[in-house]
Amino acid sequence: MDAQIHENTIETTPQPSKETFSDHARQLSAESSGKKRIKSIHGTYLRGQKYEDGVDFVPAPPREWENWYIVDWEGKVAFKAIHIPKRFIRADPEGNVDLLFTHPQAWELWAPIKNDDGSWSFQSHHGQWLSADADGKAHTVEKKQEWEHFWLECWTSVARRTGFRTKTPEPNEPSRFGFGSA
């Protein structure tokens, strides 16, 4: 009798609910967002080209153009360029990656995935993975391997050259604006 009961028993593995998956995706997008640099396995950094729509990877040390705002977008992220407001990285179905001047839509959103080695991978709307070639080309590929692993480094505000003092004057020290702090 026990054998018959066992044969007729259907084993099921509990499946995560959509809410659990959604919560996990939101947790990953929140964890990966912020002021970040995106470093490839090659030691190069993702750069948004200032006067073009191009995106590529350039050697270290990182400069201002390699700084990104990774924006948490309800379980996905958008990569916002630092130098031109409202410019986001877009992936098309053919594997091209560029900057688009827009409010993020589906093609500008990426699913962040945390890898076992502490790196991150980013899956496009089309199911392809952000990839860095050794020659600096940024594009997407079908299969996630080591070239699709990235390390996120925090950056702080960029000091711009304005011609003003960089240190705060002491209370009785002359400043450009007279005495005391400006």
N, C-alpha and C positions, 0 to 999 in steps of 0.2 A: 504494500500500500504506500509506504514512504517513497518508493521508487516512482510510482505513478504521480504522486503529488509533485515530486521534484521535476519530473519530465514536463508537467503541465504548468509549472511555475515560470513566469516570464520575468527574467531579471532586467531591471532597468537601472541605468546610471542616472543619478540626478543631473539634470541639465540646468545651467545657470539661467535665471530668468532674464528677460530683456532689461528689467530694472537694474539687476546686478551688473550686467554688461555695460549698461549706460553709466552707472555709477563708477565703474572701473575706468571707462574711457574718459569720463570727466576728471577723475583723479589724475590720470596720466597727462591730460592736457593741462591741468593746473600745475602739475609738477614740472612740466617742460617749459612752461611759459615764463616770460620776463625778459629782461635785457640780457641777451645771450650772443655768444659767438658760436659758430657751428664748425667744429674741427673734424676733418676727415681722417681716415686711417693713414693717409699719406702725409699727415702733418700740415695740410693746407687748410685754408679758411674760406668759407662761402662768402663771396663778395657780390654785392649789387653794384653794377657799373653806374657811375654817377650820371653820365650824359647819354646813356644808351639804355636799351631794354634788356641788356645782357646780364646773365648770372654765371659766375664761374668760381673756381677755387684758386686761390693764390697762396704762395709760400708765406711762412711766418717771417717776421713778427706781424701779428694782426694790426691793422690800422683802422681808422674810423669807418671806412666803407665796409669793413667786415663785421660791424656791429649790427645786430638785428633786434627788433622787438618781436618776440614770439607771443602772439596774442591768443589767449585761451578762447575758443569759440565753441562752447557747449559740447565738449568731448573731442573736438578736433582743434587744430592750431592753424594760424595763418602767420606767415613770415612777412613782417612789415619792414621795408627798407628804412634805414635811419635818415638818409639824406634827402629823400623826396617824400613828403606826406602822401598817404593814400596809394603807395606803390607796394604791391604784394607779389610774391613769387607764385607763378601759375605753371601748372603742368598740363600739356595737351596729350591726347591719346597716342600720338606718334612718339612720345618720349622726350619732347622738347621742354625745356624749362626756361622761363623768362620772367621779366617784371611787367606787371600790368597795372595801369593807372585806374583803379576802381575800388569800390567797396567789395570786400571778399564775397565771392559766390562759390559754388561747388568746386570749380577748377582751381581755386586759390586755397582750398582747405586740405589739410593733411592729417592723417591719423597717426599720432605719436605712439611708438611701441618701445618699451624699455627692454633692452637685451640683457641676457645673463651676465655679460661682461661689464655692465654699467653704462654702456653706450646706448644711443637712441637710433631708431630707424623711423622713417617717415613715409607713409603710404599715401599716394595721391588718390584723388576721387576715382581715377580709372583703374585702381588696384595695382599700380606700379610703384616702385620704390625709388626715392631720391638716391642718386648715385654720384660718386666723385671718381672720375678717371684720374690716372696718374699724371696725365698731361694737363689737368685743370678743368676739363670739361664737366659741366653739371648737366645731368639729364635724368631720366627715369628708366628703370629696367623691370622686367617681369619677375625676376627671382631675387630674393634678398640673400646676399652673401656678405663677406667682410667689407667690400667697398661701399656697402649701404649702411655701415655703422658710423655714427657720429657722436662726438663728445661735445656736450654743451658747457661752455665756460661763461660765467657771469662777467659783465663789464659794468663799470660805473660811468657816470656822466662824463662826457668828453669836454675837456677844457679847450675852449676856443681862444685863439689869439685875437684880442680886442684892442690892445694898446693900453689897457688899464693894468694897474698893479695886480699881482697875483696873491699877495698876502694882505691881510686886513691890517690897516694901520693901528698903532697903539692909540689910546685916547688923546694924547697930546702931541702925537706925531703928525707932521704936515702930510696931507694926502692931496691928490689931484683936485679935490673939491674943497680944500681948506683944511681945518683941523678936525681930528676925530674920524670916525668911520663914516663912510659914504652911505 
